[in-house]
Amino acid sequence: MNTRVSLARSVDKLDHLRRFVPERRLPSMVARRIDRLWEHDDYRLQQEGQMRYLLEHTERADEVPTLARGFAAHALLRTYRRWHPEGLRSQDVRGVEWLTTRRDASRGLVLSFMHHNWYEGLFASLQRHGADITILTSPKILAADASTGFKQHARVVTSGGVVLPATGGTDAIQARLRPGVVMAIASDVPGHTEVKFLGRRVLASFGAALMAMRTDSPVVLATNRRDGESAHIQVHEPIDPRDFTDPLTLLTEILDRHAEAILAWPEVLEMPRARWGIVED
């Protein structure tokens, strides 16, 4: 048996066991695990590298060593919480009326989100408040040969709406963004359009802004916020593409608004290094 197959089987076995850990035990168990892992320099430096990549051009750069531990704990907790999805699917939501009663049903709507906090349960939480979502996803999320953990991740993510695999190109996806449709599109995925995010030059996807302008669809952001020990999903007032001269300026506005929420709570962004394309100097 080759090493890759052996490793995949070990990961699947671990994910199978994770479903049996009682939810109430998760925070203390994760804390103990991180305490042990933090003794290993390679692991600690990897976590600091993720936070440094995200924050080194911001006013929070000096906090990287502290935030890295919280980042590692949240990432590990995420792998367990997806096996207890009810809490993920019933998050506190504020401003959902921008997706329901206060929206213009004669136009499509782009729901822009990032892989931040418990994003896996975003769509199910919105659905509980009356929002019907079409979820644009990578075809990989539906792969039959995916690992056990990834399949569970996919089940949670896609449980809150109609799934639309991102195949067929922008024109095919754009055709689905009809009046009355709310289409969720992640804004922190690699692309080919150079922008700045938290002071770093990155390559972002142009698709959401381009489709919003082509279809005259407002863009509504969903961000994650903290209130002391509690957290909530905040749905924001729509950004009207008619107020922008071209898709790039609209994309810049979308990312600038997301950046504010990420900077306020950076340690719960999933894998910052994987979020963007790399700009070659």
N, C-alpha and C positions, 0 to 999 in steps of 0.2 A: 504494500500500500504506500503510495507516495505521500510526502509530507503535507501537501496541500489538502488532499482528501482527508487525511487523519486529523488535521487542524479543523476542517469544516465539520467533521463529525463530532469533535470535542465541543465546538461552539454550539452545535445543535443540542447536544446533551445538556450543556449548561443552560441554554434557553428553556429546555424542557423542564429543568428543575426550578427555574426562576418563577414559574407560574404557581408553584406550591408554597412560596414564601408568603406568610400573612402580611397584608398591607401595613398593619400597625407596627410591624417589626422593621420595616424598610429603612426609615431614617437612622435608627441606631446601628443597624447592620452596615449600611453604607458608610456611616461615620467611622466605624471600626476598620472597615476595609481601606478607606482612604488614609487613615492613620498608618496602616502598615505599608501601603504603597508609597506614601510620602517619604519613607526612609530610603527609597531607591532614587538615586540622582537622575537616572535616565528618564524615569517616569515623570518626576517632578519637573524636569526641564522641558519635557514635551508639552506638559500642560501650560507652563509659563510661556512657551513658544506660541501656543494658540492665542493666549491673551495678549501677548506682545504684538503679534501680527494685527490684531484688531485695534489695539489702543495706543501703539507707540507714537502716533502722530496727534494724540489728543491730550487734554489736560489731565487725564487719568492714567497716564503712562507710568507714574511712580507707584501706582497701586497694583501693578501686574502680579507681583509675588503673592499678595493676599488674595486677589481675585482668582488666581489660578487654582487655588484649593477649592473654592466654591464652584468653579467651572468643572473640575474633575468630579466633585461629589454629585453635581446635578446631572452630568452625563451618565454616571453610573446608575443613579436613581432612575433615570429615564428608561434604562433597559429593563428595570423591574416593574415600574409603574404601568408600562404598556400591557402587562399581564393582569392589571387591575383597572380596566379602562373606564369603569363607571365614573370615577372621580374626574378623569380627563374629559369625559363627555358631558359633564355638568358644571363647567366652570362658570363663574360669575361673568356676565356680559353686560356692558353698558353702551348705550348708543345704538342698539340693534335696529332701532326705528329707521336708521338711514338705509337699511337693507330691506325694510318691510313697508311700513305705513308712510314714511316720508320720502320715498323714492319715486322718480318719474318712470312709470311702467311703460311709457312709450319709447324709452331708450334702454339699451343694454347697460350693464354695470360691471366694472372690473373690480373685484375684491383683491387688493394687494396685501400680501402677508409675508412674513419672514419666518425662518425656522428658529423661533424664539420661544423660550419657556415650554409649556405643554402644548405646542402647536399641533401635535397629533390629534388632540381632541377639539381643535378649533371648530371644525365644520359641524360636528355633532352638537357642540354647545350652541352654535348659532341656530342650528335646525330646531333645537328645543325651544328657541325663542321665536320661531316662525319664519326663519330665513331659509329659502330653498336655494341651494348652491350647486353649480356645476363645477366640479373640481378638475382642473387641468393638471395631469400628472405625467411623470415620465413613464414610458412603457415598462421600464424595469420594475416598477412597483407591482406589476401583475405577473411577473415571471414565475412560471411553474416550478423552476429549479432553485428558487430563492431559499435562503436559510430559514429555519423555523422562526428565529427572532424577527427577521425582516418581513416574513409573512404576517406575523402578528402586528408589527408596525403598520403594514399596509391595511390590515383589517380595521384598525382603529382610525387611521387617517381617512379611509374611504367610506366609513360608516355614516357620514353626515351629509351625503349628497350623491349626485349623479357623477360617475367617473368618466372623464374624457381623456383618453391617452393622447399625448402630444405627438401624433403621427400625421403625415400628410402635409406638413408645412404650415406656415402662417396663414395662407389663404384658406385652407381647409378649417383651421381652428377659428379664424375670423368669421367664417360663414355660420358658425354655431353661436356667435355672440349677437343674438337677435334681440329686438325689443322685449323687455320683460325678463331676460336671462341675467342672472348674476354669476359671473365666471370668476372663480378664484385662481389667481396666478401668483406663484412665489416670485418675489422681487430680488431674492438673494441667490441667484443661480448663475453659473458661468455663462458668458456670452462673448460678443466681439466688439462691444461698444465701450470705448474708454470713458470713464467717469471718475469722480472722486467720492469715496465713502469714508467718513471719519478721517479725512486728510490723506488717505492712501489712494494712489492711482490703481484702479482695478478695471477688469473687463466684465461688464454686466450685460444681461439680456435686454434687448431692445423691444422684444415682442409685445409685452403688455402695453407699453406706451404707444407703440405703433398701432396696435389693434384698437386701443381706446380712441385714438384720433381718427382712424379710418372709419370706425363705426359710430362715432359721436357718442361714446359711452363714458360717463363720468367714472372716476376712480375713487373708491372708498378704501381707506387703510384700516386694517385691524392690527393693533399693537397690544403689547402686554405691559401692564403697569403694576407697581407695588403700592400698597397702602399699609405701611408697617409690616405686620406679619402676614397679611393677606395679599392676594393678587387678583386682578381681573383683566378680562379682554376688553379693550376700548375700541369701539367702532367710531370712526371719525367722519365728520361732515365731508361730502363729496368734493373732489377736485374736478372742475369742469375743463375738459380738453379745449373748449372754445376759448379759454383764457390764455392759451399758449400758442406760440408761433410755429412750433415744430415738435416732433416726438422727443427729441433730445432734451429740450427745455422741460417738457413734461416729466420725462424720466428723472432728470436732475431734481425736480421738485419732490417727486415721490421718494427718492432715496434720501434726500435731506430730511424729510419728515420722519422716515423710519430711523435715520441715524440718531435722532434725538432720543427715541425710546430705547434703542440699543445701548447708547452711551449711559443712560440712566441705570441700566440693568444688564451689563455686558456678559456677566458670567453664565447666563442661561441661554446664550446663543449657541446653537449646535455647530461644532466644528468650523470655526471662522476661516481656517485656511482652505476649506473646501467650498466656500460660498461663492468665490469669484474666479474669473480667469486672471491669469498672471500677466502683467504688463512687462514686456521685455524691453529693457533699457538699451 
